[in-house]
Each structure stands twice: as structure tokens, then as C-alpha cells.
């Protein structure tokens, strides 16, 4: 919000993000809880993953690693290696979650807050891996209550 003039000519700053401190200098104040995003601040870790003098692809190596692995998984899936391809896609998302957790700067792999990114990448990666392991024919993972659930939902 912009500053407003008061009666005595002093400005009142209503924006808590840029409110001045005691010396009158603007200060950065965040209203975010450590685990959840409360405002639209730039995500932590959203800076370069390599020094600014490095070529553009080197600065974004975490994102390129995840996207390259997903692309390889999609290619394998298209070439009739369904289980291996989908496992590779899920593993790429899990690797993205681990990179987001461990590295201070991950470039464009940082989309939201660290908590949101790790949760999203981790849950989606785990779901894809579990679904790939349960895929027919010859599932590598069988969850007994799922067949009973399917039986009860598909009866006439």
C-alpha cells in the first residue's frame, strides 16, 4: 500500500513489509510462519544454484536434472518400458524434494516456500512410485485392502 499523508505532514506507512525502523530506513518484515507461506515473498532457495558468471544451464542444474530424468522416464514409458519409466519419473520428483531440502539455492526448482515444495514433490513422487509398483500385470506391490475395495465398488 502507498504511504498516506497525515495532518502534520508526516507520512504514515501502512505496508508492514516496508515499514521504516527507528532511524527511518525501510526494513524487511515477514509475516510468514516458518512452515507455511503467508505472503507472496520470493521462495527461499530461489536464487542461482551456481555463481552468476556460470552459463545459464549451469545455474539451473537442479531443475535440469529433475526435468531431464522425467523426460527420460517419459521416453522409456513411450517405448513400452512402462514400469521402469514411471518409476524413473517418481524417483525424479523424490530427488527434487531431496534437492530442495538439502541445497540452499536450487534456482527455478524453488516455486513456493521450502515446505510447500518439499511436500508437493515428495507426495507426488511417492504416489507415482507406489502406482508404478502396483501396476498390472504382475504387480511388485500388492495392498490387500485395495482388491476388497474394488470388489465392493464394482458389484452390481
C-alpha positions in Angstrom: 0.0 0.0 0.0 1.2 3.5 -0.6 2.1 5.9 2.1 -0.6 8.3 3.3 -0.2 11.9 4.4 -1.3 12.9 7.9 -2.3 16.3 9.3 1.2 17.3 10.5 2.9 16.5 7.2 4.4 13.2 8.3 3.9 10.1 6.2 2.3 7.0 7.7 3.4 3.8 6.0 0.7 1.2 6.1 2.7 -1.6 4.4 4.3 -3.8 7.1 6.8 -5.1 4.6 8.5 -1.8 4.0 7.8 0.0 7.3 10.7 2.1 8.5 12.7 1.3 11.6 13.6 3.8 14.3 16.2 5.5 12.1 13.7 5.9 9.3 15.3 3.2 7.0 12.9 0.8 5.3 13.1 -2.7 6.9 12.0 -6.0 5.6 9.5 -7.7 7.8 8.0 -11.0 7.0 4.7 -12.2 8.4 5.4 -15.8 7.5 5.2 -18.7 9.9 8.3 -20.9 9.4 6.4 -23.8 7.9 3.7 -22.2 5.8 3.6 -19.4 3.3 1.6 -16.4 4.4 2.5 -13.9 1.8 3.9 -13.8 -1.8 7.6 -13.4 -0.9 10.2 -14.9 -3.2 10.7 -18.6 -2.3 13.8 -19.4 -0.2 16.4 -21.0 -2.3 15.1 -19.3 -5.4 18.4 -17.8 -6.3 21.0 -19.2 -8.6 22.3 -22.7 -8.0 25.7 -21.7 -9.4 27.6 -18.4 -9.5 26.3 -15.6 -11.7 29.2 -15.9 -14.1 28.4 -19.5 -15.0 26.5 -20.3 -18.2 22.7 -20.3 -17.9 22.2 -24.1 -17.9 24.8 -24.5 -15.1 22.9 -22.0 -12.9 19.8 -24.2 -13.1 21.3 -27.6 -12.8 18.8 -28.9 -10.1 15.9 -28.1 -12.4 17.6 -29.6 -15.4 18.5 -32.7 -13.5 14.9 -33.3 -12.5 13.4 -32.4 -15.9 16.0 -34.5 -17.7 15.2 -37.5 -15.6 11.4 -37.0 -16.1 12.0 -36.7 -19.8 14.0 -40.0 -19.8 11.2 -41.6 -17.8 8.6 -40.4 -20.3 10.7 -41.7 -23.2 11.0 -45.1 -21.6 7.3 -45.2 -20.9 6.6 -44.4 -24.6 9.0 -47.2 -25.6 6.9 -49.8 -23.7 9.0 -49.9 -20.6 6.0 -48.6 -18.5 7.1 -49.7 -15.1 10.7 -48.5 -15.4 9.7 -45.2 -16.9 7.1 -44.4 -14.3 9.5 -45.4 -11.5 12.1 -43.1 -13.0 9.5 -40.2 -13.1 8.6 -40.8 -9.4 12.3 -41.0 -8.5 13.0 -37.7 -10.2 10.3 -36.0 -8.2 11.6 -37.5 -5.0 15.1 -36.4 -6.0 13.7 -32.9 -6.5 12.3 -33.0 -3.0 15.6 -34.0 -1.6 17.5 -31.3 -3.6 15.0 -28.7 -2.3 15.6 -29.9 1.2 19.4 -30.1 1.2 20.5 -27.2 -1.1 20.3 -23.6 -0.1 19.9 -22.4 -3.7 18.1 -24.6 -6.3 17.3 -21.9 -8.9 13.9 -22.4 -10.6 13.2 -25.6 -8.8 12.0 -23.4 -6.0 8.4 -22.5 -6.7 6.9 -21.8 -3.4 8.2 -22.0 0.2 10.6 -24.8 1.0 7.9 -26.6 3.0 5.4 -26.5 0.1 7.9 -27.6 -2.5 9.2 -30.5 -0.5 5.7 -31.6 0.4 4.5 -31.4 -3.2 7.5 -33.0 -4.8 7.6 -35.7 -2.2 3.9 -36.6 -2.2 3.6 -36.7 -6.0 6.8 -38.7 -6.3 5.8 -41.2 -3.7 2.3 -41.6 -5.3 3.8 -42.2 -8.8 6.3 -44.7 -7.4 3.6 -46.6 -5.5 1.3 -46.6 -8.5 4.1 -47.9 -10.7 4.8 -50.7 -8.3 1.1 -51.7 -8.2 0.6 -51.6 -12.0 -0.8 -54.7 -13.7 0.2 -57.2 -14.9 2.4 -58.8 -12.2 2.4 -56.0 -9.6 5.5 -55.8 -7.5 3.5 -54.3 -4.6 0.1 -55.7 -3.5 -2.0 -53.9 -0.9 -4.7 -56.4 0.3 -7.5 -54.0 1.2 -7.4 -52.4 -2.3 -8.8 -55.5 -4.0 -11.6 -55.8 -1.5 -12.4 -52.1 -2.0 -12.5 -52.6 -5.8 -14.7 -55.7 -5.3 -17.2 -53.8 -3.2 -17.4 -50.8 -5.5 -17.8 -52.8 -8.7 -20.5 -55.2 -7.7 -24.0 -54.8 -9.2 
